[in-house]
Amino acid sequence: MSRIGKMPIPLPSKVEVSVASDNTVTVKGPKGSLSQKVDPDIEVSVEDGTLLVKRPTEQKRHRSLHGLYRALINNMVVGVSEGYVREMDIVGVGYRVENQGNLVTFTIGYSHPIIFAIPSEIKVTTGMEKGLPPFIRLEGTDKELLGQVCAKIRGFRKPEPYKGKGIRFKGEIVRRKAGKTAGGKK
């Protein structure tokens, strides 16, 4: 039995879950609404304030989908009740970030600024405080979308191992390498 799949999902008091006839699970809460299409073989049911995900057989396909859909539905429940937040630092001399609504402008060492449109489901704030690197804070209910946006932003300038410059997650530790050593000729 899947250790993840068999765990019940506790539903907070303000969260409503409905399962449509085509096996689409819709979760509504104080922060918004999310829906996920679930495989027709997987059974989703709501019993006394908890949500259960069951599989019909022990086939490899059913075992793999069982834990997957349980995790996706749990992420939706947490997203609509609490939400997800990701913070990123932009480390480097002269690196800046600013936003106007959901348009974010990065100045990160290229010959031109990078303008990136954040999806409307995600709330973005940027800031620059004295003594700290510029930061970008992303908030949203959809964990998958938030992760994709963060990965795209990080891909503009990944942290490099020699000076540590680039865009990184808050608290991320970048492994540093030693540079070239000045050696004499033989």
C-alpha positions as CSV (number, residue, x, y, z in Angstrom):
1,M,0.0,0.0,0.0
2,S,1.3,3.5,-0.8
3,R,2.4,5.3,2.3
4,I,1.5,8.6,0.8
5,G,-1.7,7.5,-0.9
6,K,-3.3,5.8,2.1
7,M,-3.0,8.9,4.4
8,P,-6.3,10.8,4.7
9,I,-6.3,14.5,3.8
10,P,-7.7,16.6,6.7
11,L,-10.0,19.3,5.5
12,P,-9.9,22.7,7.3
13,S,-13.2,24.1,8.3
14,K,-13.4,26.8,5.5
15,V,-12.5,24.4,2.7
16,E,-15.2,22.7,0.5
17,V,-14.4,19.7,-1.8
18,S,-16.6,18.5,-4.6
19,V,-16.1,15.5,-6.9
20,A,-17.8,15.8,-10.3
21,S,-19.1,12.8,-12.3
22,D,-16.1,13.1,-14.7
23,N,-13.8,12.6,-11.7
24,T,-12.8,16.3,-11.5
25,V,-11.9,17.3,-7.9
26,T,-12.7,21.0,-7.1
27,V,-11.4,22.6,-3.9
28,K,-12.7,25.9,-2.7
29,G,-11.4,27.9,0.2
30,P,-10.7,31.4,1.5
31,K,-7.8,32.0,-0.9
32,G,-9.5,30.8,-4.1
33,S,-10.6,27.8,-6.0
34,L,-8.6,25.0,-7.8
35,S,-9.6,21.9,-9.7
36,Q,-7.8,18.8,-10.9
37,K,-8.9,16.1,-13.3
38,V,-8.3,12.7,-11.6
39,D,-7.8,9.4,-13.4
40,P,-11.1,7.5,-13.8
41,D,-9.8,4.4,-12.0
42,I,-8.8,6.4,-8.8
43,E,-11.7,6.9,-6.3
44,V,-11.9,10.2,-4.3
45,S,-14.4,10.4,-1.4
46,V,-15.1,12.8,1.4
47,E,-15.9,11.2,4.8
48,D,-16.3,13.1,8.1
49,G,-14.1,16.1,7.4
50,T,-11.3,14.1,5.7
51,L,-10.7,13.3,2.0
52,L,-9.7,9.7,1.0
53,V,-8.1,8.6,-2.2
54,K,-8.4,4.9,-3.0
55,R,-7.2,2.7,-5.8
56,P,-9.0,-0.4,-7.3
57,T,-6.1,-2.9,-7.7
58,E,-2.4,-3.4,-7.0
59,Q,-1.4,-2.9,-10.6
60,K,1.8,-0.8,-11.0
61,R,-0.1,1.9,-12.8
62,H,-2.7,2.2,-10.1
63,R,0.0,2.2,-7.4
64,S,1.8,5.1,-9.1
65,L,-1.3,7.2,-9.6
66,H,-2.5,6.6,-6.1
67,G,0.2,8.6,-4.3
68,L,0.4,11.2,-7.1
69,Y,-3.2,12.2,-7.0
70,R,-3.3,12.2,-3.2
71,A,-0.3,14.6,-3.2
72,L,-1.8,16.9,-5.9
73,I,-5.2,17.1,-4.0
74,N,-3.4,17.8,-0.7
75,N,-1.4,20.6,-2.4
76,M,-4.7,22.1,-3.6
77,V,-6.2,21.9,-0.1
78,V,-3.1,23.6,1.5
79,G,-3.1,26.2,-1.4
80,V,-6.7,27.4,-1.0
81,S,-6.5,27.4,2.8
82,E,-3.0,28.8,3.5
83,G,-1.4,29.6,0.2
84,Y,2.3,29.1,-0.9
85,V,5.1,31.7,-0.7
86,R,8.5,31.6,-2.4
87,E,11.2,34.2,-1.9
88,M,14.2,34.6,-4.1
89,D,17.4,36.8,-3.8
90,I,19.2,38.4,-6.7
91,V,22.9,38.4,-5.8
92,G,25.4,40.4,-7.8
93,V,26.9,43.9,-8.1
94,G,24.5,46.1,-10.0
95,Y,21.7,43.5,-10.2
96,R,18.2,44.9,-9.7
97,V,14.6,43.8,-9.9
98,E,11.4,45.9,-10.0
99,N,7.8,45.3,-10.8
100,Q,4.8,47.2,-12.2
101,G,1.8,45.0,-11.4
102,N,2.6,41.6,-12.8
103,L,5.4,42.8,-15.1
104,V,8.8,42.2,-13.5
105,T,12.0,43.8,-14.9
106,F,15.3,42.1,-14.2
107,T,18.7,43.9,-14.6
108,I,21.1,41.0,-14.1
109,G,24.3,41.7,-16.1
110,Y,23.0,41.3,-19.6
111,S,23.2,44.0,-22.3
112,H,19.4,44.5,-21.9
113,P,16.9,44.2,-19.1
114,I,14.7,41.1,-19.0
115,I,10.9,41.8,-18.8
116,F,8.9,38.9,-17.5
117,A,5.1,38.7,-17.2
118,I,4.0,36.8,-14.1
119,P,0.7,34.9,-14.5
120,S,-2.3,36.7,-12.9
121,E,-2.9,33.9,-10.4
122,I,0.4,34.8,-8.6
123,K,0.9,38.0,-6.6
124,V,4.4,39.4,-6.9
125,T,6.3,41.9,-4.7
126,T,9.9,43.1,-5.2
127,G,12.2,45.1,-2.9
128,M,15.6,46.5,-2.4
129,E,16.8,47.1,1.2
130,K,20.1,48.7,2.1
131,G,22.7,46.0,3.0
132,L,20.7,43.2,1.6
133,P,20.4,41.8,-2.0
134,P,17.3,42.7,-4.0
135,F,14.5,40.2,-3.5
136,I,11.4,38.9,-5.2
137,R,8.5,37.4,-3.3
138,L,5.9,35.3,-5.1
139,E,2.6,34.2,-3.5
140,G,-0.1,31.9,-4.9
141,T,-2.5,29.0,-4.3
142,D,-1.3,26.7,-7.1
143,K,2.0,25.0,-6.0
144,E,2.8,23.7,-9.4
145,L,2.4,27.0,-11.2
146,L,4.4,28.8,-8.5
147,G,7.2,26.3,-8.9
148,Q,7.2,26.7,-12.7
149,V,7.4,30.5,-12.4
150,C,10.2,30.3,-9.9
151,A,12.2,27.8,-12.0
152,K,11.8,30.1,-15.1
153,I,13.0,33.2,-13.1
154,R,16.0,31.2,-11.7
155,G,16.8,30.1,-15.2
156,F,17.5,33.8,-16.3
157,R,20.7,33.8,-14.2
158,K,21.5,30.6,-12.3
159,P,23.8,31.0,-9.3
160,E,27.4,30.4,-10.5
161,P,29.9,28.5,-8.2
162,Y,32.9,30.9,-8.4
163,K,31.5,34.3,-7.2
164,G,28.0,33.1,-6.2
165,K,26.2,35.6,-8.4
166,G,22.8,34.9,-9.8
167,I,19.2,34.4,-8.8
168,R,18.7,31.9,-5.9
169,F,16.0,30.9,-3.4
170,K,16.1,32.5,0.0
171,G,18.2,30.3,2.3
172,E,19.7,28.3,-0.6
173,I,23.4,27.5,-0.1
174,V,25.5,27.7,-3.3
175,R,28.5,25.4,-3.2
176,R,31.6,27.5,-4.0
177,K,34.6,26.4,-6.1
178,A,38.1,27.7,-5.8
179,G,39.3,29.8,-8.8
180,K,42.5,29.3,-10.7
181,T,45.6,29.3,-8.7
182,A,48.5,31.6,-9.8
183,G,51.2,29.1,-10.7
184,G,54.7,29.9,-12.0
185,K,56.1,28.5,-15.2
186,K,58.3,25.4,-15.0
